[in-house]
Amino acid sequence: MHAGEFEPASPVIVLTAIGLEYEAVRAHLVQPRRVIHEETWFEVGAVRGAERQIVLAEVGPGNRVTAAFAERARARFSPRAIIFVGVAGSLKTDVRIGDVVVADKIYAYEGSKQVSDAEFIRPAAWEPAHGLLQTAKHSLRGSEWTERVLAGDFQQPGWPPAVHVKPVAAGETVLDSLDSPLRDRLTRFFNDAVAVEMESAGLATAAVLGRVDMLTIRGISDSADGGKSVVDARGSQQMAAANAAAAAMTVIAALPGDDSASDPTVEEPRSVGGAPMAGSGWRQVNKADRKGVVNAVQNGNQTINYGPQPTDC
């Protein structure tokens, strides 16, 4: 990242797979500007109510290309987090078209060992960063987040959509059947997954290697039951992408500042008559601020040690 480019807060990278997902997110950006890095196009813009900017990219379908884009974006922009926003197919009857899924676990479901008369499943799994997941859980409670769904976006009966914080399964196959071998595999071995998609395993792999927080937010566009083409023709993908984008913007706007995650929490002292008790459980906290000042608190006494100070010019 170029010095000072995104002060005071690191940006959030938002990746999408296809054009309608990209447009659903882009509609929320204020005065987006283009950034081209090594022939890869990004758009950067602000979001209403958020102190940090968003870097948006369309990566194409699939885990491998997602991993490559995620790493390229991470190296260029040094983000606070990378969030994948898109559509997915439902694997559960109570996760309906239009609902939003925030993945609390990501399965790469395709790993296995094949022998002549058996298959042994060898999956991989990742969990998102705790802070991102906490932000998503609390900012998406209730229906206030739906106020970010832009006017005119397709809505179906039963509005507002539900938000599910559940696992998703990611592979390289579009699932549109209730009785296929893949459906049976997901039901038998990944039974807690509520949605299936094609990019989050790649995102998770890149995030681990790049040591960056990641999260997946998906809108349900079909039920992976053989009726995908019918509901797609009715606008279900656009609706699902709009709901996922609105949820993602809500989460990004609610993210704490970059400094808050590292601030220490000081235990409140127990006291008698306003004075700290002996052995009250106060613990020592050392914190250096940006001016080189170290504050130490121990047993109710505070000392301040000043580090090197600039001389007057």
C-alpha positions, -999 to 999 in steps of 0.1 A, spaced: 0 0 0 13 35 -8 20 56 22 -10 76 34 -32 62 7 -60 51 30 -54 70 63 -68 69 90 -81 34 85 -70 4 64 -94 -5 36 -116 -36 33 -112 -56 1 -145 -69 -13 -143 -97 -39 -171 -108 -61 -173 -137 -86 -196 -124 -113 -208 -91 -127 -242 -88 -110 -225 -93 -76 -199 -67 -85 -227 -42 -95 -246 -49 -63 -216 -38 -42 -205 -10 -65 -240 6 -61 -230 14 -25 -197 31 -33 -195 69 -31 -174 84 -60 -156 52 -69 -122 56 -85 -103 32 -106 -70 16 -95 -51 -7 -119 -24 -28 -104 -4 -52 -126 -32 -52 -151 -58 -60 -125 -86 -35 -122 -100 -24 -89 -125 3 -78 -120 22 -46 -147 41 -29 -163 51 4 -194 37 20 -221 56 38 -215 54 76 -181 38 73 -147 54 82 -128 31 59 -128 27 22 -136 -4 1 -115 -19 -26 -138 -38 -50 -128 -65 -76 -146 -90 -98 -125 -122 -98 -145 -148 -117 -160 -181 -105 -138 -207 -87 -115 -211 -57 -82 -210 -75 -87 -176 -92 -102 -162 -60 -70 -172 -41 -48 -155 -68 -69 -123 -68 -71 -122 -30 -33 -124 -26 -27 -98 -53 -51 -74 -36 -37 -80 -2 -2 -73 -14 -12 -40 -31 -36 -26 -5 -26 -40 29 -63 -44 40 -80 -46 74 -99 -76 60 -110 -94 28 -147 -101 24 -162 -122 -3 -197 -111 -13 -219 -131 -36 -247 -156 -42 -250 -193 -32 -273 -222 -34 -292 -234 -3 -287 -268 12 -315 -265 39 -352 -260 35 -352 -233 62 -325 -212 44 -347 -196 18 -341 -177 -14 -332 -141 -4 -318 -150 30 -282 -141 39 -256 -166 51 -225 -154 70 -201 -183 70 -188 -193 105 -170 -222 89 -158 -229 53 -154 -264 40 -134 -274 9 -154 -305 2 -136 -321 -27 -106 -336 -10 -106 -374 -8 -87 -406 -14 -101 -430 -40 -95 -467 -38 -110 -495 -58 -141 -500 -36 -142 -469 -14 -137 -432 -10 -122 -416 21 -131 -380 26 -102 -356 33 -117 -322 36 -102 -289 47 -119 -264 68 -114 -228 80 -131 -204 104 -132 -166 99 -115 -141 121 -133 -139 155 -135 -101 154 -151 -100 119 -176 -127 129 -185 -109 161 -191 -77 141 -213 -95 117 -234 -112 143 -241 -80 162 -245 -56 133 -269 -79 114 -292 -86 144 -328 -76 137 -338 -60 104 -321 -26 105 -294 -37 81 -321 -41 54 -323 -3 52 -292 -5 31 -309 -26 5 -313 -2 -24 -347 9 -35 -359 -10 -66 -340 -42 -58 -361 -73 -62 -379 -84 -30 -400 -115 -25 -428 -122 -1 -416 -129 35 -393 -98 35 -371 -91 54 -347 -119 48 -332 -139 76 -295 -139 84 -279 -173 91 -245 -176 107 -237 -211 96 -211 -232 77 -208 -231 38 -193 -257 15 -170 -245 -14 -159 -265 -45 -156 -262 -82 -190 -274 -92 -224 -257 -97 -249 -279 -78 -284 -280 -91 -298 -314 -80 -314 -331 -50 -302 -366 -60 -267 -362 -74 -236 -378 -60 -224 -343 -49 -256 -336 -30 -253 -370 -13 -217 -362 -4 -226 -328 12 -255 -343 31 -235 -372 45 -202 -356 53 -209 -318 56 -243 -319 71 -240 -287 90 -233 -267 58 -263 -246 48 -251 -233 15 -228 -243 -14 -207 -220 -35 -174 -219 -54 -150 -193 -40 -146 -192 -2 -120 -220 1 -97 -200 -22 -103 -169 -2 -96 -188 31 -63 -203 17 -51 -169 6 -61 -153 39 -41 -178 59 -10 -174 38 -13 -136 38 -22 -134 75 -53 -112 69 -88 -115 83 -115 -129 60 -152 -134 60 -178 -147 35 -213 -132 31 -237 -149 7 -272 -142 -5 -292 -173 -13 -303 -173 -50 -315 -209 -55 -322 -241 -36 -297 -263 -55 -327 -285 -63 -330 -285 -101 -349 -253 -103 -320 -229 -106 -328 -217 -142 -364 -209 -133 -357 -188 -102 -327 -171 -119 -350 -160 -147 -372 -144 -120 -344 -122 -107 -333 -143 -77 -296 -137 -83 -300 -100 -84 -321 -100 -53 -296 -123 -34 -266 -102 -45 -284 -70 -33 -291 -85 1 -256 -98 5 -241 -65 -5 -263 -46 20 -253 -70 47 -216 -66 39 -218 -28 39 -235 -30 73 -206 -52 87 -179 -29 72 -195 2 86 -197 -14 120 -160 -25 121 -141 -10 150 -111 13 143 -77 -2 136 -64 7 170 -93 -7 191 -85 -44 186 -51 -41 203 -62 -19 232 -58 -37 265 -88 -42 288 -81 -32 324 -99 -52 351 -121 -29 372 -108 -30 408 -129 -40 438 -128 -14 465 -138 -6 500 -146 30 508 -133 41 474 -98 27 480 -85 -3 462 -83 -35 482 -50 -52 488 -48 -81 464 -78 -68 445 -68 -83 413 -54 -53 395 -30 -64 368 -2 -46 353 -9 -29 320 19 -14 299 8 6 268 30 27 246 12 54 227 24 69 194 45 95 212 66 70 230 48 74 264 46 43 286 19 41 312 22 15 340 -5 7 365 2 -17 394 -16 -20 427 -35 12 422 -3 33 416 5 49 383 39 58 369 46 76 336 79 72 318 85 94 288 105 80 260 127 100 237 111 133 229 118 155 198 140 185 204 128 220 195 139 232 161 
